[in-house]
């Protein structure tokens, strides 16, 4: 079990990683809203997780991560879409949809 300080340190690093990931997405002209969509999906999928597991997690609570990304979205510059990645993502989406 984590000592309280160690767990908080790990959660702080995860928050920093979310922020750094957000910045990298912007720098590469990738819509950072996808990060918010992913976090909301994670929240939905983990709805049945026992409270004890949430307490032991080194990741910040999903609601806090969502609020952090929403803050970043509201306070950041608008991005210019990366057309090359958009084409790649669309090809992947079409392949996935074939099998569903």
N, C-alpha and C positions, 0 to 999 in steps of 0.2 A: 504494500500500500504506500502511496506517495505521502511524503511529509507535506504539510500544507504549503510551505514556501516553494518546494520543488514543483508541485502541481501548478501553482500560479505562474512560476517561471515558464513552464512548458506552454501554458495557455497564452502567455504574453508573446512567446515566439510564434505560436500559431496565428495570432492576430497580426503580427508583423508579416508573416508569410502571406496571409490573405491580402494585406495592403500592398506588399511587393508584387504579388501576382496581378493585382488590379492594375498597378502602374505598368507592368510589363505588357499586359493586354493592350492598354492604351498606346504604349510606345510602338506596338506592332499593328496598330489599327484594327484591333479585334474588339468587338462590342463587349464591354465589361458587364453588360446586363446579363450575359450568359452566366456569369458567376453568381449573380443574385438568383437566377432561375434554378441553378444547381443547388444552392443552399436551401431554397424553398422545397425542392424535391427531397433533399436529405431530411429536412424537418418532417415532411409528410411520411416518409418511409420509416423514420425512427419514432413515430408517435407511440408505439407500444413498448418502447424500451423501458425497462424498470428504472426507477429513480436512482437506485444505488449505482447502476452502470453509468448514468449521466454524471454522478458525483465523482466517480473514479476516472472519468475520461480526462485526458490531457488537453483535448480540444476545448476551446471556449464553447459555451452553450450556443446552439444554433441560432437562437433568437438574437443573441448579442452579435454573432457574425453577420446575420442579415442586416441588423441596424448599422453595423460598421460599413458594409458594402453600400447600403442605401445612402448613408452620409457621403461616402466617396463619390457615388453617382451624382448626387445633388450638388456637390461642391467642385466637380472636376470639369475640365474642358470637354467639349464634344469631340468625338473621334471621327476620323475619316475612314470609312470601311475599307478593309484590305481586300481588293477584288480577287487577287490570286487565291487567298484562303477561302473566300466566299465560294469560288468555283469548286475547290477541293471538298469543302463541307457539303455542298449540294450533291456531288457525286457520291459521297459516303451516305448521305441521307437516302438517295435513290436506291442504292444497293441494300441498305437496311430495310427499306420499305418493301422490296421484292420478297423478302423472307418473312414478312409479318403477315 
